[in-house]
Amino acid sequence: MDNTATTPPTTSDAERIKARGAEFAEVLIEGAELTDSLRHVCAWLERTWHRWLDMPRPTWAAYYVPEQSTFRPSLIFYAGSRARFETCVRALADGAPKVGPGAVRKNVDSRDAEVVEAVRMFGPVKVRVWTARENVCSRRVVGTETVEVPDPDAPMVMIEREVYEWDCVPILSTSDEVTQA
């Protein structure tokens, strides 16, 4: 007969149970925060639905938060033109604070310098609108440079290529205040 079920837990068992209880409580808190954030996203979408009518269908995805070793949900909209991007940024800014958490930020995507994005956080839920940089910025040639590149007919060849900079103006008027990151 096995008597382990009647044996009182050891101190290490009690500590382990307490730690697991704390982890479980943390998961419940995170779940409640996520649920609340998703409700805010849904309320925002209901309030701004008329601005999204001519937009391509958004995509749900997940983004990784390395500091927390976790994934968070993200709603992604693609805007194929400056006019659509402006419409999306206006919709993102609807009800958003001007500064601080939840404010809309516009920046060049850190993973792809050819992409401009506007991002608004609803707690842990990210809503992201992106477009090609050329849709919202003007490319200006500032010079040339000579670089060595691989060639199928030779090991390396020297070529001259343009060096350019981007001129990006604010998407919205200053009264709409989108933070430029």
trRosetta pair geometry for C-beta under 8 A, 3 or more apart (Angstrom, degrees):
i j d omega theta_ij theta_ji phi_ij phi_ji
2 5 7.0 76 117 -5 96 93
3 6 5.3 -56 -172 44 76 107
3 7 6.2 90 129 -41 84 95
4 7 5.4 -46 -148 18 40 119
9 13 3.6 -126 -172 95 104 132
9 14 5.2 134 111 -54 123 77
9 17 7.0 -2 180 -13 167 136
10 13 4.7 102 50 4 69 101
10 14 7.1 -132 98 -3 38 87
11 14 5.7 -54 -148 37 33 111
11 15 6.3 33 153 -19 66 105
12 15 5.7 -51 -145 37 33 112
12 16 6.2 36 153 -21 64 106
13 16 5.6 -57 -148 37 31 112
13 17 6.3 31 154 -19 66 105
14 17 5.7 -52 -146 36 31 111
14 18 6.3 32 153 -19 64 106
15 18 5.6 -54 -147 37 31 112
15 19 6.2 31 153 -19 65 106
16 19 5.7 -53 -146 37 30 111
16 20 6.3 29 155 -16 64 106
17 20 5.8 -55 -146 39 30 109
17 21 6.2 35 152 -23 64 106
18 21 5.5 -53 -149 34 30 115
18 22 6.5 31 151 -19 64 103
19 22 5.6 -52 -151 34 33 112
19 23 6.5 34 150 -19 65 103
20 23 5.5 -50 -147 36 36 113
20 24 6.2 38 152 -21 66 104
21 24 5.6 -52 -147 36 31 112
21 25 6.3 33 152 -20 64 104
22 25 5.6 -50 -147 36 32 112
22 26 6.4 36 151 -22 63 104
23 26 5.6 -54 -151 34 32 114
23 27 6.5 34 150 -20 65 102
24 27 5.6 -50 -150 33 34 113
24 28 6.5 36 150 -19 64 103
25 28 5.6 -53 -151 35 34 113
25 29 6.4 35 151 -20 66 104
26 29 5.7 -52 -148 36 32 112
26 30 6.3 32 153 -17 65 106
27 30 5.7 -53 -146 39 31 111
27 31 6.2 34 153 -22 64 107
28 31 5.6 -54 -146 37 30 114
28 32 6.4 31 154 -19 64 104
29 32 5.8 -53 -148 35 30 110
29 33 6.4 30 152 -18 64 106
30 33 5.7 -55 -147 38 32 111
30 34 6.2 32 154 -19 66 107
30 124 7.8 29 -161 -18 85 158
31 34 5.7 -54 -145 38 30 111
31 35 6.2 32 155 -19 64 107
32 35 5.7 -52 -145 37 30 112
32 36 6.2 31 155 -18 64 107
33 36 5.8 -55 -147 38 29 111
33 37 6.2 30 153 -20 64 108
33 123 5.6 -174 169 -174 92 140
33 124 6.4 79 125 -2 111 114
34 37 5.6 -55 -146 37 30 112
34 38 6.3 30 155 -19 65 105
34 72 8.0 -152 -112 -141 108 83
34 73 7.5 100 -156 12 109 115
34 123 7.2 -163 -97 114 36 133
34 124 5.8 -43 -95 56 78 125
34 125 7.2 112 -147 -49 68 98
35 38 5.8 -53 -147 36 29 110
35 39 6.6 34 151 -21 62 103
36 39 5.6 -52 -154 32 33 114
36 40 6.7 33 149 -19 64 102
36 123 6.6 95 89 -34 93 161
37 40 5.6 -52 -152 33 36 112
37 41 6.5 38 149 -20 67 101
37 122 4.7 134 -167 126 89 89
37 123 3.3 -112 -88 48 124 127
37 124 5.8 -158 3 41 172 69
37 125 4.4 161 142 3 121 112
38 41 5.4 -47 -147 34 37 114
38 42 6.4 39 152 -19 66 103
38 73 7.4 31 -86 65 103 150
38 122 7.8 127 -71 111 25 130
38 125 6.1 135 -76 -61 60 153
39 42 5.7 -54 -148 37 32 112
39 43 6.3 33 153 -19 66 105
40 43 5.7 -52 -145 37 32 111
40 44 6.2 34 153 -20 64 106
40 122 4.7 -175 93 -165 119 122
40 123 7.1 123 35 -3 139 106
40 125 7.8 167 66 50 101 131
41 44 5.7 -56 -149 37 30 113
41 45 6.3 30 153 -19 65 106
41 75 6.5 139 -166 -4 138 145
41 122 4.9 -178 -62 55 86 166
41 125 5.4 -76 -49 117 135 150
41 127 6.5 161 -128 -61 107 120
42 45 5.7 -53 -145 37 31 111
42 46 6.4 33 154 -19 64 105
43 46 5.7 -53 -149 36 31 113
43 47 6.4 30 152 -19 64 107
44 47 5.7 -57 -148 37 31 111
44 48 6.1 -5 163 9 67 114
44 94 6.9 141 -157 88 90 104
44 95 6.3 -138 -114 55 95 139
44 122 7.1 -132 -2 -86 144 139
44 127 7.8 -107 97 -36 146 164
45 48 6.4 -74 -136 54 26 88
45 49 6.1 60 160 -75 66 80
45 52 7.5 -16 -151 -1 83 152
46 49 6.0 -11 -142 -33 27 114
47 94 6.4 -172 114 136 118 134
47 95 6.9 57 95 -25 159 137
48 51 5.0 -36 174 27 88 119
48 52 6.8 80 124 -20 87 102
48 91 4.3 116 180 -153 141 99
48 94 5.1 157 -78 47 123 157
49 52 5.9 -70 -158 37 42 107
49 53 7.4 68 150 -57 69 80
50 53 6.2 -15 -161 -26 41 114
51 87 5.5 178 -171 172 99 97
51 88 7.4 151 144 -92 116 39
51 90 6.9 -148 -140 87 148 101
51 91 4.1 -175 97 -78 153 124
52 55 4.8 -62 -161 28 66 126
52 58 7.8 -41 -157 -31 133 111
52 77 7.5 -104 -128 -121 107 140
52 88 8.0 70 -97 -103 77 78
52 91 6.8 98 -53 -135 86 170
54 84 7.6 -119 100 -109 102 105
55 58 7.5 22 124 -51 123 81
55 77 6.0 -12 173 -160 141 115
55 78 7.9 153 -174 68 95 57
55 79 7.1 -47 -128 -96 107 71
55 84 6.6 132 -102 -159 87 115
55 87 7.8 -157 -65 100 111 126
55 88 7.1 98 -101 -80 141 106
56 77 7.6 148 68 -159 80 69
56 78 5.6 -10 55 61 129 101
56 80 7.6 82 -13 -25 119 112
58 75 5.4 27 154 179 139 88
58 76 6.0 158 -166 76 87 43
58 77 4.7 -47 -102 -81 101 73
59 75 7.6 158 79 -157 41 47
59 76 4.7 -22 62 61 91 102
60 73 6.4 -27 -165 -161 98 102
60 74 7.3 140 -161 77 50 50
60 75 6.0 -25 -100 -100 65 65
60 76 7.7 168 -91 16 15 82
61 73 7.6 137 81 -158 37 55
61 74 4.9 -29 72 68 84 102
61 76 5.7 14 12 -7 118 125
62 71 4.1 26 167 172 127 120
62 72 6.5 149 -157 70 76 29
62 73 6.0 -48 -102 -99 70 42
62 74 6.3 147 -116 13 17 93
63 71 6.8 153 74 -155 27 72
63 72 5.7 -26 61 61 80 85
63 74 4.8 65 -16 -36 104 137
63 126 6.0 -1 20 29 138 144
64 70 7.6 165 -150 93 59 31
64 71 5.6 -41 -95 -99 59 72
65 68 4.5 11 109 40 116 106
65 69 7.6 -55 89 5 73 14
65 70 5.5 -8 54 65 103 77
65 71 7.3 164 11 -104 80 20
65 72 5.7 50 -24 -12 117 114
65 124 8.0 -71 -36 -149 151 101
66 69 6.9 23 -162 -75 38 50
72 124 4.5 -130 -139 165 128 99
72 125 6.8 -151 165 -90 103 37
72 126 6.6 90 111 -6 116 98
73 124 7.5 82 36 118 75 90
73 125 5.2 -14 79 -120 97 85
73 126 7.5 -173 104 32 50 71
74 125 7.2 166 -91 -167 38 59
74 126 4.2 -14 -114 69 90 101
74 127 7.4 170 -162 -85 62 26
74 128 6.0 7 -178 3 111 115
75 125 7.1 27 -5 172 98 104
75 126 7.4 -172 28 96 62 54
75 127 4.8 -13 64 -114 102 75
75 128 7.2 165 83 26 50 67
76 128 4.9 -14 -111 70 74 101
76 129 7.8 155 -162 -88 52 32
76 130 7.1 -14 -164 9 98 107
77 88 5.7 -174 105 -135 140 136
77 127 7.7 20 -2 179 104 86
77 128 7.2 -176 28 95 68 51
77 129 4.5 -18 70 -108 105 78
77 130 7.6 156 83 20 57 61
78 129 7.8 164 -92 -157 14 61
78 130 6.2 -31 -114 69 60 80
78 131 7.1 117 -170 -88 62 61
79 84 3.9 -179 -160 115 93 102
79 85 4.0 145 112 -75 146 62
79 87 7.4 170 -128 55 129 90
79 88 4.9 -120 -66 -2 135 141
79 129 5.6 35 -16 177 116 104
79 130 7.1 178 26 84 82 28
79 131 4.5 -54 78 -67 87 114
79 135 7.5 175 111 125 90 157
80 84 5.9 42 45 41 60 152
80 131 6.7 176 -96 -129 13 100
80 135 7.3 -169 163 -104 33 151
81 84 4.7 94 54 11 80 101
81 85 6.8 -141 95 -6 41 88
81 131 7.4 -101 31 -144 10 140
81 135 5.7 -161 -146 -153 28 121
82 85 5.5 -56 -146 37 31 113
82 86 6.3 34 155 -21 66 104
82 131 7.6 156 -83 131 41 163
82 135 5.1 -174 -56 162 69 82
82 136 5.2 141 -111 -90 88 67
83 86 5.8 -52 -149 34 30 111
83 87 6.5 32 151 -19 62 105
84 87 5.5 -53 -149 36 34 114
84 88 6.3 34 153 -18 67 106
84 131 7.3 143 84 -87 101 134
85 88 5.7 -55 -148 38 31 111
85 89 6.2 30 155 -19 66 106
85 116 7.5 39 -150 92 149 114
85 118 7.5 133 -173 -5 89 122
85 129 6.7 146 -139 141 67 118
85 131 4.6 -71 -80 -9 125 148
85 135 6.3 130 -18 122 139 125
85 136 5.6 -77 85 -70 162 125
85 171 6.6 -103 127 -140 104 129
86 89 5.8 -54 -143 37 30 109
86 90 6.3 33 155 -20 64 105
86 171 5.7 -173 -102 177 73 95
86 172 6.8 138 -147 -77 86 76
87 90 5.8 -55 -152 35 28 112
87 91 6.5 26 151 -16 63 106
88 91 5.6 -56 -149 38 33 111
88 92 6.2 37 151 -21 67 104
88 118 6.8 154 114 53 101 131
88 129 4.0 156 144 -144 137 157
89 92 5.4 -48 -146 35 34 115
89 93 6.3 33 154 -19 65 106
89 104 6.6 122 -160 165 79 150
89 106 6.9 7 -124 -81 131 119
89 118 4.7 169 -105 -65 92 175
89 129 6.5 -139 -66 70 62 145
89 171 5.1 52 47 122 171 144
89 172 6.0 -147 115 -39 125 115
89 176 7.9 83 128 144 103 140
89 178 6.0 -28 -180 -81 119 156
90 93 5.8 -59 -148 38 29 110
90 94 7.0 51 147 -44 61 91
90 172 6.5 138 -78 -99 78 129
90 176 6.8 -68 -110 -143 75 145
91 94 5.6 -31 -159 -2 38 120
92 96 6.7 10 143 -29 65 144
92 104 4.8 105 126 -109 114 131
92 118 5.6 171 42 129 166 122
92 120 4.7 175 -172 -19 102 132
92 127 6.5 -177 -121 107 98 119
92 129 6.2 -120 -48 -2 134 127
93 96 5.1 -97 -150 35 42 120
93 104 5.0 -73 -83 -2 74 146
93 120 7.8 -164 -74 -77 39 137
93 172 7.1 -23 -18 -18 159 170
93 176 5.7 51 139 -179 170 99
93 177 7.8 140 -145 74 133 62
93 178 6.1 -92 -81 -81 125 94
96 102 5.6 -168 -149 146 81 86
96 103 5.8 116 158 -124 111 37
96 104 5.3 81 111 -28 168 90
96 120 5.7 -97 -102 -134 139 130
97 100 5.4 -31 109 60 142 100
97 101 7.4 50 43 75 136 50
97 102 5.2 77 21 87 102 108
97 103 5.2 -71 85 -72 81 81
98 103 6.2 4 129 -118 19 117
98 177 5.0 10 -145 108 99 142
99 103 5.2 -6 -131 -67 16 156
99 179 6.8 105 -110 -72 67 124
100 103 5.7 111 55 -21 45 115
101 121 6.4 -71 -168 79 75 122
102 120 6.6 27 -167 -171 50 88
102 121 5.9 -100 -87 74 43 77
102 122 6.9 63 -117 -96 91 45
103 120 7.4 -125 117 -123 20 81
103 179 5.4 65 134 -11 124 127
104 118 5.7 7 -178 -180 107 103
104 119 7.1 156 -154 76 59 37
104 120 4.8 -35 -96 -77 73 99
104 178 4.8 -51 97 -134 112 91
104 179 6.6 165 89 24 54 84
105 118 7.0 168 84 -153 40 55
105 119 5.2 -18 60 58 91 90
105 120 7.7 159 16 -78 68 49
105 178 7.4 148 -117 174 16 83
105 179 4.8 -38 -106 80 68 108
105 180 7.9 130 -160 -115 66 8
105 181 4.7 36 -177 -30 113 123
106 116 6.9 14 -177 176 93 99
106 117 7.2 -178 -147 95 54 42
106 118 4.7 -22 -96 -98 79 81
106 119 8.0 164 -85 15 33 68
106 171 6.0 176 -102 0 163 127
106 178 5.2 55 -16 137 114 123
106 179 7.0 167 18 83 71 51
106 180 5.7 -30 66 -110 97 56
106 181 6.7 177 74 16 40 83
107 110 7.8 9 127 -44 124 79
107 116 7.4 -169 104 -151 25 66
107 117 6.4 -17 64 62 67 82
107 119 7.6 -29 27 10 99 110
107 180 7.4 124 -80 -173 67 49
107 181 3.7 -41 -71 70 122 107
108 113 5.8 19 165 -142 126 59
108 115 7.1 121 -165 81 62 54
108 116 5.9 -46 -102 -101 57 65
108 117 7.7 102 -146 18 14 79
108 133 6.8 24 -124 -100 98 120
109 112 4.8 6 92 55 126 77
109 113 7.3 -142 68 -79 75 22
109 115 3.9 3 12 84 132 110
109 116 7.2 -137 -17 -91 83 14
109 117 5.2 78 -69 -9 89 120
109 130 6.7 26 -58 -128 128 128
111 115 7.8 -3 72 44 80 131
112 115 4.5 50 94 8 109 115
113 133 7.2 -7 144 -42 57 153
114 132 6.3 -25 154 -150 90 76
114 133 5.1 -123 -167 8 43 115
114 134 7.7 -11 -164 -17 87 88
115 130 5.3 1 -176 -171 111 121
115 131 7.3 154 -152 79 68 28
115 132 6.7 -61 -103 -113 57 36
115 133 6.2 -90 -59 -41 8 86
116 130 6.8 158 83 -151 44 68
116 131 5.9 -19 62 64 91 79
116 132 7.6 28 17 120 86 17
116 133 5.0 115 -29 -102 96 63
116 135 7.5 -135 37 60 119 93
116 136 5.2 -91 56 53 158 132
116 137 6.7 143 -53 -17 142 112
116 168 7.2 160 -106 -129 141 139
117 128 5.6 -15 -169 -167 122 98
117 129 6.6 152 -157 80 66 47
117 130 4.3 -27 -98 -96 88 88
117 131 7.9 159 -86 19 48 57
118 128 7.4 155 79 -154 48 50
118 129 4.8 -6 55 57 96 100
118 130 7.8 -171 21 -76 60 46
118 171 7.3 -66 -71 26 131 165
118 178 6.7 -41 -134 -166 118 140
119 126 6.1 -25 -160 -165 106 101
119 127 7.2 150 -155 80 53 52
119 128 5.1 -10 -104 -104 83 78
119 129 7.9 -162 -72 26 42 64
120 126 7.7 145 77 -157 41 54
120 127 5.0 -13 63 60 90 102
121 124 7.6 -16 -167 -115 102 10
121 125 7.1 138 -162 76 58 48
121 126 5.8 -30 -103 -101 70 65
121 127 7.8 -176 -87 20 22 73
122 125 4.5 -22 69 69 96 103
122 126 7.9 -171 26 -79 72 18
122 127 6.5 50 -8 -14 107 107
131 135 4.5 -77 149 60 123 144
131 136 6.1 101 84 -19 126 113
132 135 4.9 103 67 -12 80 103
133 136 6.8 -85 -160 50 38 84
133 137 5.2 -30 172 36 81 120
133 166 6.4 -56 167 -127 125 151
133 168 7.8 -73 -162 -85 90 119
134 137 6.8 -74 -105 62 24 75
134 139 6.7 -28 -109 -24 87 111
136 168 6.5 38 123 -138 90 95
136 171 6.4 -20 -156 -95 130 97
137 166 4.4 24 152 -177 139 110
137 167 6.2 161 -169 75 84 42
137 168 4.0 -41 -104 -86 109 83
137 169 7.8 161 -111 10 62 61
138 166 7.1 145 73 -158 39 61
138 167 4.7 -17 61 59 93 101
138 168 8.0 -179 22 -73 61 42
139 164 5.0 22 -178 162 96 143
139 165 7.7 157 -154 81 56 32
139 166 5.9 -35 -98 -100 59 69
139 167 7.9 -168 -79 18 13 77
140 164 6.0 155 78 -160 39 88
140 165 5.4 -23 64 65 95 79
140 166 7.4 155 17 -103 82 18
140 167 5.7 53 -15 -18 123 109
141 162 5.0 -63 -129 -165 109 123
141 163 7.2 101 -159 72 66 48
141 164 5.0 -52 -97 -95 47 92
142 163 5.5 -64 67 104 86 92
142 164 6.1 137 7 -123 83 33
142 165 5.3 42 -25 -4 133 103
143 162 7.6 147 91 -159 35 57
143 163 4.6 -6 71 51 81 116
144 160 5.2 24 169 177 126 102
144 161 6.6 165 -154 85 80 27
144 162 5.7 -53 -102 -104 74 41
144 163 6.2 -179 -102 2 16 87
145 160 7.1 171 86 -150 29 63
145 161 6.2 -23 61 62 77 76
145 163 5.3 73 -15 -51 105 115
146 158 5.6 13 179 -179 105 106
146 159 7.1 175 -148 88 62 30
146 160 5.2 -35 -93 -94 73 73
147 158 7.3 165 85 -149 26 62
147 159 6.3 -23 63 62 75 78
147 161 6.3 -26 21 19 114 113
148 156 4.9 22 178 171 105 123
148 157 7.2 166 -149 83 63 26
148 158 5.6 -38 -93 -94 68 65
149 156 6.8 155 77 -153 23 77
149 157 6.3 -29 64 63 74 75
149 159 5.7 -20 19 16 119 118
150 155 7.4 -70 -132 168 71 41
150 156 6.1 -55 -97 -101 44 65
150 157 8.0 53 168 18 12 78
151 154 4.5 18 76 52 123 82
151 155 7.4 36 46 74 86 17
151 156 6.7 124 8 -139 92 17
151 157 4.3 47 -33 -4 138 116
154 157 5.5 89 73 -56 128 97
170 173 7.4 104 110 -109 126 14
170 174 7.1 59 103 -70 169 64
170 178 7.1 151 -162 52 96 99
170 180 6.8 -92 -103 -64 85 124
171 178 6.2 -12 53 44 108 148
172 175 7.9 -101 145 64 100 63
172 176 3.6 -64 144 69 136 141
172 177 7.6 -64 91 11 120 19
172 178 5.5 101 32 -6 117 114
173 176 5.5 99 60 4 68 98
174 177 6.4 35 -177 -70 50 71
